[in-house]
Amino acid sequence: MTTKCRCSIFRGRKMHPRHQSKRKSPLLTPKEKKKQEVPPAGKKKKEAPPAEEKKNKKTPEANKKEGGAAGPVGEISEEQKAAAAAKRAAKAAAKADKKKKGGAGAAAAKPAGGDEYNISSLDIRVGRIIRAWEHESAEKLYCEEIDVGEDKPRNIASGLRPFYKVEEMQDRRVLVLCNLKARNLVGFPSHGMVLCASNADHTQVKIVIPSETAAIGERVAFEGFEGNPEPENRVAKKKVFEKVALDLKTDDNGSVVWKGVVCTAGGGVVVAEGGMAKAQVS
């Protein structure tokens, strides 16, 4: 049995000896044939310009547009170099100026006092308890309707039943933290908080009292901190009250202070009932 010769598939290689007499040259691919072609006399193959030369190559129109003279293609005049340098310098200056302005704006946006938030972030107003009653299922809570100078009274729940009788809560002037989000406390919708002074173990709690000259709905003042209060959603999200209230206390005289600055309303000082001194206010 004879085996068929397969040398025809070996293109470009040496052929079988018995076929060399029949074929003058091995089979070449079109690409190999093109490489072996000799260009006609007097015609040279065009070489591609280097990548760097191609990158810097500019037309006379481009040179003229950039501010330089319309010189030979590929050349950059001194005027063009100077114009490009000036353009880069102007761009860098504009970027630095923008960064400087942005920093100044961010600093100006911070509340007075240097902290991220201060006492002016809280909306603390003078209020009056119109009606108070015991919560049906929470033994420590009072339910209250409090006038804070708005169109209608706010419903607020306070954990004051262990410290005050219900009749002591009626028609009482208080301070109310108003920029808290409304929430349900044991099923009662509460929108705000009555501020009180308390000792460290929370066994003694006293309501803080504004002066008799303070108007209902008046916002209390801390000298040097006159900013606008933060919106309710930010107070909740950023825990503004928790951060600011750390420095909200009573001094040796029982006056409410924030970082030593006295709280006033209606021209009078806000104090803790009974002159409770060195207490935390919350």
N, C-alpha and C positions, 0 to 999 in steps of 0.2 A: 504494500500500500504506500503510495507516494504522498508526501505532504506538500501542499501548495505553498509556494514562496510568497511571503508577506512583506517583501522589502519595499513594495510601493508605498507603504504607509510611513516609512522612515524618511520623511522629507528632510533634506539637508544633511543626511548622513551618508556614509559610504555604502554603496549598494553591494548586493551579492555579486561575486566574481562572474558568474555566468550571465548576468544581465548587463555588465558594464559595456559590452560590445554593442548592445542594442540601444542604450540611452547614453547620450553624450554628457549630460549633466544631471545631477539630482534635482528633484522637484523643489521649488522654492515658493514660499508664501509671498503674496503681493507685497507685504511690508519689507521682506528681505530683498525682493526684486527692486524696490524703490531705492533701497540703500545702495545697491550696486550700480544704479544708473549713473552715468557720467554726464554732467551738464555740458551743453554745447560750448564750443570755444568762444572765449571773450565774455561769457556770462558767469558771474560769480554768485554763489548762494548768499542771500541776505541773512545777516546775523541779527538776532534780537538784542536790543540795547540792554545794558545792565538795569536791574530793578531800581537802584537808587537814582540813576539818570532819568528813568522813565517817570519816577515819582516827582522829581523836581522840574520836569519839563512843563513849560507854560507857553501858551500862545502869546503873540504880541498883544492881542485884544485883552487877555487876562492881565498881562503886565500893566497895560494902560488903565484898566479898571481899578487896580490896587493902588494907583497913585504914582506909579513909576513911569519912566519913559518906555516907549515901545521899542525895546532893544531886541537882540537876537533871541530866538527861542531857547529856553533852558537857562538863561542868565537872570539873576535877581539883582536889581540895581540897589545902590545905597539908599535911595529914597524909599524904596519898598521895604528894606530892612528896618529903617527908622520908623516907618508907618506901622509896621507889624509890632515893633517893640512898644510904641505908644499905645496901640490898641490893647496889647496884653496888660500894660500898666494900668490903663483906664478900667479894664475889666476887674483886675485885682483890687483896685481902690473901691469900685462899686460894691464888690463882694464884702470887703471889710466894713464899709459903711453900713451895709444892710445888716451884718452881724452885730455891729455896735448898737444900731437902733433897736434890733430885736431884743438884745440883752437889757437895754434901758426900759423897754416896754414891759418885759417880764418882771423887772424889779418894781416898776410903778404899779403893776397889777397886784402885788402882794399887799396885804393889809398893813396899816401902820403898826409900828412896834417891832418890826423885824421878824416876827414869827409867821409861820404859814397861815395860822388862824389866830385871832385874838377875841377879846370879849365882845367887840362890835359885830362879830359874826353871828351872835345870838340875838334873837328878837325877844327881849324880856320886857313885858308890859305890866302896868298896874291893872289889876282886875278886882272884881267884887263878886263874892259867892252869892248868887240869888237864891239858890235852893240846894240843899244837901240831904242825901238819904243813904241808908245802909244798903250795900250790895246784897242781892238775894242769896248768892251762893259763896261769896268770898268774904270770910270773916274779918279780913284786915282792910277791906276797901270801902271807901265812901264814893258814891256817885254824886257829881256836882254839875250844876249849871252855873257858868261863870261869865259875867259880862266883861269883855276886854275891849270895848269900844267898837265892835263890829256890828253888822246889821242884825245879827241874832247871837244869843249866848252860845258858848262852846260847852259841849259835854266833856268832862274830864273826870277820870278816876284817880283817886289818891289813896295811898296806903296809910291813912292817918287814924283809923279806928282805935288802935291800941293807945293813942296819945291824946285824942280829943273826943269829947262827947258830941253827938250829932247837933245838939242845940248850940254848941260853941262854934260850929262851922257856919251857921246861918248869918248872912249879911256881913261877912268878914272881908276886909280888904287884904289882898294877897298879891304876890308877884307870880306871873305866869310866863313860862317859856313857850312861846307861840309858834316858832318855826320847827316844830316836830311833825312828822307824818302821822296822820290818824291811824290808830290800830285798835284792835279789840282786846280788852283786858277782861278775861273771864266772861266773854260775851257782851261786854259793855263797850260801845264805841267811844274811845278816848282820843281827844285831839288837843294835846298840850300837857303841861306838867306844872303843878304848884310847887314853887321852890321853898325848901325848908333847910334849916341848919340842924346838924346832928353830930353826936360825938363819935369816937372811933368805932365802938362796938354797936352803934345804932340803937342803944337803949334809951337815949333821950333825943327827942325830935321836937323842934320848935319852928313854927311858921315865921318867915321873914316878913316884916311889916313896912310898907311905904309910909311916908308922912301924910298927914291929913290934907295937906295942900296939893298933893299929887292928883291929877285928873285921871278918871277911868279911861284906859286905853293909851295913856301916856307911856312912851318908851323910856326906860331908865337910862341914866347917863353915867359914863366913866370918863373923867377928864383926860383928853389926849387920844381917845379912841372913839372917833365919830363916824366910822365907816357904816356902810349899809349891811344889813343882815344877809346871811347866805340863804338860798332857797331850801325848802324842806328836803327835797330829794338829795341835795349835796350834804346837808347836815347828817342825814342817815347814812349815805354811802361812804363819806369820808370820816364818819364818827367825830364830827366837829365838837359836839357837846362833851363827849368823853375826854377829848384832848384839852379843851378850854377849861372845863370845870375843875380840873386838878388844882388850879390856882384861885378858884372862887371860894372864899372862906370868910370867917368873921375875925376881926382883930380883937385886941384886949378890951375894947369898949363894947364889943358886940355888934359893931358896924360891919356891913357887908362890903368886902373889898376884893379886887382882882389884882394880884401882884402889887398889893399895897395901895392901889388907887380906889378911893371910896366911891361907892354906888350912891347916886342921888336921884330923886324924883320930886318934881314940884318944888325944887329949891331946898328940900330937906334930905337928910341922910336916911338910907334904908338900914334897918336894924333887925336883928333876930329878937323874937319875943322873949322878954325876961332878961335881955342883954346877954344871951348865951355867947361866951367868948371862945376863941380858938377852936371853932367848929368848922366842919366841911359843909359847904352849901351845894345842894343838888336837888 
